[in-house]
Amino acid sequence: MPKLLRYTGKDLQDIHFTDWLEQKPVALHQIAQKWFNAIKHSGSETEDIFHDNYPIVCVDSAPFAYINVFTSHVNLGFFYGAYLPDPTGLLEGSGKHMRHIKLRPGVNHNEKEVLILLECAYADILQRLIT
């Protein structure tokens, strides 16, 4: 199991989600807001932070998911996504640990499967914190 990443102190930025979102393409605001809220409410121990100018959700300072907004899509990312079950192939990326889902306006995303991945990511970080 990889070493657990933690964000504390100088890693944190004093940015508010709504201020950050206002700087992004308007067509992507609803998607970003919806999925950031889903991450934040995925468990009772979550805390949202900003690091590297994008919102991240952690448990005990350990990040497990993030949102980032690009020109034409929103990434819903998972810090340990390479270890998550993904039977429907929603996850993209080839990094050692991280994976993401590209969410685009007007595209029907399998919300049930996205929520399952989010639940798995939350369960995964809780497990990593106790081992």
C-alpha positions in Angstrom: 0.0 0.0 0.0 1.4 3.4 -0.9 2.4 5.9 1.7 -0.6 8.1 2.8 -0.5 11.6 1.5 -1.5 14.4 4.0 -2.2 18.1 3.5 -1.6 20.3 6.5 -0.4 23.8 7.4 1.4 25.5 4.5 -0.1 23.0 2.0 -3.5 24.6 2.5 -4.8 27.7 0.7 -7.4 30.1 1.9 -9.8 30.0 -1.0 -13.6 29.7 -1.0 -15.2 27.3 -3.4 -17.7 29.9 -4.7 -14.9 32.4 -5.4 -12.9 29.7 -7.2 -15.9 28.5 -9.2 -16.8 32.1 -10.4 -13.5 32.0 -12.3 -14.4 28.9 -14.2 -16.6 28.5 -17.3 -20.3 29.1 -16.4 -21.4 26.1 -18.4 -19.5 23.9 -15.9 -20.6 25.5 -12.6 -23.6 23.2 -12.0 -21.5 20.0 -12.6 -18.7 21.1 -10.4 -21.0 22.2 -7.6 -23.0 19.0 -7.7 -20.1 16.7 -7.5 -18.1 18.7 -5.0 -21.2 18.6 -2.7 -21.4 14.8 -3.3 -17.7 14.4 -2.3 -18.1 16.6 0.8 -21.2 14.7 1.9 -19.8 11.2 1.2 -19.0 10.7 4.9 -19.2 12.2 8.4 -15.5 12.8 8.7 -14.9 14.8 5.5 -13.2 18.2 5.4 -12.8 20.3 2.3 -9.6 22.2 1.6 -7.8 23.9 -1.3 -4.4 22.8 -2.5 -2.7 23.7 -5.8 -5.7 26.0 -6.5 -8.4 23.3 -6.6 -10.8 21.9 -4.1 -10.0 18.6 -2.4 -11.9 16.6 0.2 -10.0 14.8 2.9 -10.5 12.7 6.0 -8.0 13.5 8.8 -5.9 15.6 6.3 -5.7 12.6 3.9 -7.1 13.5 0.5 -9.3 11.0 -1.3 -11.2 13.0 -4.0 -11.2 16.4 -5.8 -12.9 18.5 -8.4 -11.1 20.5 -11.1 -12.7 22.5 -13.8 -11.2 22.8 -17.3 -12.4 24.5 -20.5 -15.0 22.0 -21.5 -15.2 19.4 -18.7 -15.0 18.8 -15.0 -12.7 16.2 -13.5 -13.9 14.2 -10.5 -10.7 12.8 -9.3 -9.6 10.1 -6.9 -6.2 10.2 -5.2 -6.1 6.4 -5.0 -8.3 5.7 -8.0 -6.0 3.1 -9.4 -7.0 0.8 -6.5 -10.8 1.3 -6.9 -13.1 -1.3 -8.5 -14.2 0.1 -11.8 -16.2 -2.6 -13.6 -17.8 -0.1 -16.0 -14.6 1.6 -17.0 -15.5 5.2 -15.9 -12.0 6.0 -14.6 -9.4 7.5 -16.8 -5.7 8.1 -16.3 -2.5 6.2 -16.2 -0.8 7.6 -13.1 0.6 5.4 -10.4 -2.2 6.1 -8.0 -4.7 8.8 -9.3 -7.6 8.4 -11.6 -10.4 10.7 -12.7 -13.8 10.8 -14.5 -14.4 13.5 -17.1 -17.8 15.0 -16.6 -19.2 17.1 -19.6 -22.3 19.2 -20.0 -25.0 17.5 -22.0 -23.5 14.0 -21.6 -25.4 11.4 -19.7 -23.1 10.1 -17.0 -23.9 7.0 -15.2 -24.6 8.7 -11.9 -25.2 5.5 -10.0 -21.7 4.2 -11.0 -20.1 7.5 -10.2 -21.6 7.5 -6.7 -20.5 3.9 -6.2 -16.9 5.0 -7.1 -17.2 7.9 -4.7 -18.4 5.6 -1.9 -15.6 3.2 -2.6 -13.0 6.1 -2.5 -14.4 7.2 0.9 -14.3 3.6 2.3 -10.8 3.2 0.8 -9.4 6.3 2.6 -10.9 5.2 5.9 -9.2 1.8 5.5 -5.9 3.4 4.6 -6.1 5.6 7.7 -6.4 2.6 10.1 -3.7 0.5 8.5 
